[in-house]
């Protein structure tokens, strides 16, 4: 493996999701594309796919891809828990987690306030993205 390319997040409210990443974590739109065609149909195993994808990048070149499916309609989201089988969260490193927590807790659901990890190396907490995914916020202390 060379690197992880991006994290894809399917959304049913593109504006809300875009604002979440832009406002809170300083992501910017790198690419905005309406996609469809036989290749995409085969790869994603649907027919007549129409999807708008926004590639977002931050100042460190981390990439988030927001996907808004016009066709087929999006599936009902499952109730993902922190111990569900499969991919459960995205983790990002931030500066000044306590400040971010204070700003976000008015509009974002957190599992807890920022807490010191057992090894004392990081301050961390979990919150939910607009789609209901877990987002782990970590501030490195040492």
N, C-alpha and C positions, 0 to 999 in steps of 0.2 A: 504494500500500500504506500502511496506517496503522501496523501493527506485526505482529510474529510473535506468534501467539496462544499456542501451546504446542508442546512436543515430545512426540509419542506413542511409547511404548515397549511393544511386545507382550511379555508375559512368560508363562512357564509356572510361575512360583513367585512369586505375588503377595506373600507375606509377606517373602520374601528381598529382593525388589526394593524393597518399601516400607521395610523396615529400612535398606537401603543409603542411600536418599535422606534418610530421617529422621535417622538416626544421624550420617552423615558430612557432610551439607550442610544440616541443619536445616529440611528441608521438612516441612510439616504437611498433613494431609488437609483439603482445602477442600470437596471434594464426592465422595461415594461413591454410585454409581448402577448398578443392573442395567438394561441396555438391551437392547431387542429391537424388532421391528416391521418393517412394510413399508418405511418410509423408510430405515431402517438397512440392510435387505436390499438395496435398490436402490443406495444410495450405495456400499456395500462390495462389491457384486456377489456375494453369497452368499444362500442361502435359510435361513430359520429361525435367524438369528443370535441368540445369547445371549452377551452380553459384560458383564463387570463393569468399570467404569471408575472409577479413582481419580484425581481431579485434585489435584495437590499444588502448594502454593505456598510460596515462601520469604518472608523479610522484605522483599524488593525486588519482590514480586509476579511473579516468574518462575514459569512454570507447566510442570510435567511431568505428562503423562497416562499412567498405567499401565493397560494393557488386558489383561484376563485372559479369553480366549475359552473359554466353556463349549461352544459350538457355533458354527462348525465347529472341529474340532481344529486346533491351530496347525501351521503348516508347519515342516519341519525348517529350522533356521537355516543360512544360507550362511556360508562361511568368509570373512567380510569382512576385507579387508586395508586398510591405510591408503591404498593407491593404487587401490582398487577403484572402478569407475565408479559414480557416483551418490552419495548421501549416505553419508558414512563416519563422521562423528563429531558429537558435541555438544561445544561448548566453553563452559566456565564460568569466570568470574573469581572468584578466591578470595583470602583474606588468609592469609598465612603458609603458603605451599605446602610448605616443608620440614617443618613440623610435621604437616600433613595427610598428606604422603608417609610419614613415619615411623609414623603411626598406622594408615594403610591398608595398607601393604605386607605386613602379616602375613596379610591376608585377600583382598587384591585384586592382580591381576597387572598390573604396570607394564611399559612398554616400556623405560624408563630412569629413572634418578633425575632430579629436577628440574634442568634445564639452562638457562643463560642464552641467550636468542635471539641471532641474529647481529647484530641492531641494538642489543642491550644494553638494550632497553626492558622486557622481561618475562622472568620465570622460568617455565618450562613443562615439562610432561610429558604423556604419554598413559597411560591405564589402561583397563581393561575394566569395564563394568557387569556385573551378574549375568547378563544376557542375552547378553553377548559384544560389545556395542556399544563402540566407542571413545568415551572421555570425555577431552577435553583439559582439563587444569587449568592455569590461567594466573594468575600473580600479577604485577600491574603494578608496575614498579619506579620508573619516571619519570612 
